[in-house]
Amino acid sequence: QVQLVESGGGLVQPGGSLRLSCAASGSKFILYTMGWYRQAPGKQRELVATITSGSSTNYADSVKGRFSISRDNDKNTVALQMNSLNSEDTAVYYCNARRILDGVVSWGQGTQVTVSS
């Protein structure tokens, strides 16, 4: 099963940008659809964006036009570029890997993103 480690979270001012990265190991990266989810205090975990092994992408309506997901199949990494951040983007962001063959899901430990002035 794949292991995932996120990095890049932190504190950013409204309107600012942040880039999250997730490094995968332990399994063949190309066999997974990768994604980012987030969970704000008191709320359920929600989808942010996904990217297939062929780099087809899908975004939550709330982040369309502001966030961009990408993957590097040679480096086994997936990134989330976040622009025009606002307070509603404050959450713990989780990297997710879903194995295409059987749907088995793995999660990273999460990284905190706080948007505040």
N, C-alpha and C positions, 0 to 999 in steps of 0.2 A: 504494500500500500504506500502511496506517496506521502511524503512529509513536506509540510509547507511552513515557511518562515516569512512573516511580513516585516517590512521596515518602511520608514519614511513618514510616520505620523508626527503630530506635534500641534503647536498652537500657531494659528494664523489669523490675521485680521480679516474682517469682512471685505470681500472683493479680491482677496488674495488667491494665490495658487499653492498647490501642494502636489507632490508626486509620491504615490505609494508603490512599493515594489514587493513582489512575492517570489521567493526562490523555492523551487521544487526539487526534491531528491527522492531516491529510493524506488523509482519506477519510471517507465518510459513516458516521457512528457507528452508525446504526440498522441497518446492514447486517451487523453483527458480533455474535456471541455473545462475551461477555467473561468472563474468568476470572482466578483467582489460583492460582498453583502455588507450591510451595516446594521447596527442596533443602537438606537438612542435610548437614554434612560426611560424606563417605563413603557417602552414600545417593543413590538415584536421585531425580530430580525427581518430585514427586507432586502430584496434583490437590488443591486446597483447596476451591474453590467456583467455580461458574459461574452466569452469569445471562444469559438470552436477551434479545432486543430487546424482548420483551413482559414482561420482568421475572420469568419463571419461574426458580426457583433450584434448585441442586443442591449438596450438601455432602458432603465426605468424612466418614465416620463419626466420625473422631477429633476433628472440630471442631463437629459438630452440637450446637446448643444453646449454643455459646460464641461462634461467629463468625457474622457477618451480612454478606452481600454486597448491594450496592445500586448502582444506576446512575442517572445524570442525563442523559437523552438530549438535553437542551437545552444542557448545559454540556460534553458529550462527556467525562464522567468516570465512573469506576467506583471504588467504595470498598470496603474490607474493614474492618469493625469487629471487633476481636478482644478478647474479654473472658476473664477467668479464665485468663490465660496461665500456662503451665508450661514447664519446661525443654525438654520435647519439642517445643515450638513454635519453638525456636531454629532459624533457617534463613535462607537468602536467599529472599525472596519476589519472585515474578515476575508481572507483569501479562501477560495473554495475550489476543489477539483472534483469533477464528476467523471468517473470512468465510463467511457462510451459503451463498452461491451456489456456491462451489467448494471450501470447506474450507481455503483458504490461511490459514496461521497466522503471526502476528507476535508478537514478544516484546519486553518492556521490558528495561532493563539490570539490573534487580533492585535490591532494597533489603534491607539486613540487619536482621533482628529478633533480638535477643538477650534471653533471659529468664534473669535471674540475680540472686541477692541479693548 
